[in-house]
Amino acid sequence: MDITLYPGLAFSPQAELSEGVGAADTILKVSDSSRFPPPPNLATIGTDEDGETVLYTALAEGLLSGCVRGVEGAARAWQAGEVVARNFTAKDHNDLIAAVLAAQGGALGARQAAEAAQSTANAAGTAAVAAQAAADGAQSAAENAQSAAQAAQSTANAAGT
């Protein structure tokens, strides 16, 4: 799931629709486009539970364009003078929660991977210690065998003379 967190503006400055819009319109003419963050971003039309959240993809003097209407709420016709602003939306809230949960999941996954790597390293260290002990034992056995062979050679030499 791709999560996009759109920047806001302090105190959510407002503008108004300069002209009415229909439900299918993708360009919103606004009284002051400087009241909106750079695109892509969200804007709300209306001030109550019948409002609409719009995603705009371009911003020009007096225009929000490339609009995806009805991101939240239904796309509908609006009259000139209706309030338009970059308000904090339910989408912002839900996306923020999703981003935090994704980050926590990523951190948990990284921690689990680190713990697994540490466990593997610990097992490798234990195996290395056991291998070293076996090598030391083999070397000691080889030295004992060499001493026994030398003793046998000495005994054979003494018996032959």
N, C-alpha and C positions, 0 to 999 in steps of 0.2 A: 504494500500500500504506500503510495507516494503522498507525503504530507507536505503542504506548503504553508508556512507561517508568514502572513503578510504583515508588514510594519504598519503601525498606527500613527496617529498624530496626537500630541498632547492636547487634552481638553476637547477633542473631537470637534474642530471648527465646522460650521455649517455653511452650506450654500443653498440655493433654491433652483428648481427647474426653471429655465428661462422660457421654455415652451412645453406644452403638454406632449406626452409620449403615449404611443400605443403599446400593447403587450408584446408585440413582435419587434419593436424598434431596438436597434443595437447601438444607437448613438443618443447620448443624453446631453442636451444643451443646458449648461449650468451657469449660474450668475458669477461664480468665481472659481476657476479650476485650480487656483493656487491653494485651495483648502483641502486638496487631496494629495496623498503620497504618490510617488512615481509608480507607474504600472509595472507588472500586473498587480492589482489590488482589489479590495472590496469597497463597496459603497452601499449605503442603505438609503432607500427612498421611503419617506413616511416616518412617523414618530410613535406609532402604536402597534398593537399586535397584528394589524393588517398590513404591516410594512413588507418591503421586499429587499432582499440582499442581491446585489448585482456584482459580478466580477467584470472589471474593465481591464482591457489589455493595451489601451493607448490613451494618452492624455495630451490635449492640445488646448490652446487658449479658448476657454469657454466650452470645452467638449470632453466628455468621457466617451470613448468609442471602443469598438470591438467588444461590446458588452455581451456577457452571458447573463441572461435575465433569469430570475427565479431561482437563484442559487439557494436561497431560503425564502419561504413565502411564495406565493403565486405571482408569475409575471402578469401584470395587468396595466391598464391605462392609468396615467397619472396626469393631473392638471398642472399647468404652470403655477409656480409659487410653492409647490410642495418641497418640503425640506429634504435635502440630500447631504449626507455626511459620511465620513469614515468612522462609524461607531464600532465599538467592540460587539461582535455578534456571537450567536450560539456556535456558528461554524468556527470562529476563532477559538472559542473555549474548547470545543470538542477536538479540534486539531492540536491545540496545545497539550491537552491531556494525552492524546495519541502519541505525540512526539516525546513526551516525558516517559510514557510507558515503553516506547520503542528504545529510548536511550537506556532506560533501566534494564530492559531485556538484553540489549547489546552489552552492557556492563556486566550483567550476570553471566552471559555467554563467555565473555572474555575471562571472567574470574574462574568459571568452570574449566575453561581451556588451560588457564595457568595452573590450576590445581592438578589437572590431569598430567600436564607436562612435568610438574614437580614430582608427582607420584612416579612417573616413568623415569625421571632422573634419579630418584631415590632407589628404585628397583635396579637400575643400571649400576649405581654405586654399590649396592649390596652384592650384585653379581660380580663386580670387579674385585671386591674384597674376597669373595669366595674363590675366584679364579686365582688371585694372588696367593691365597693360602694353599690351594692345590699345587700351584707352581713351586712354592717353597717346599712343600712336602715331596714333590717329585725330585727337586734338586737334592734334598737331603737323602732320599732313597738312592739317587744316582751316586752321590758321594760315598754312601755306605757300601754300595755295590763295587765301586772302584777300590775302596779300601780292602774289601774282601778279596777282590781279584788280585790285588797286589800281595796280600798275605798268602794267597794260594800260590802265586808265582814264586814268592820267596820260599815257601815250603817245598815246592817242586824243585826249585834250584838247589836247595840244601839236600834234598833226597837224591838228586842226580849226581852229586859230587862225592 
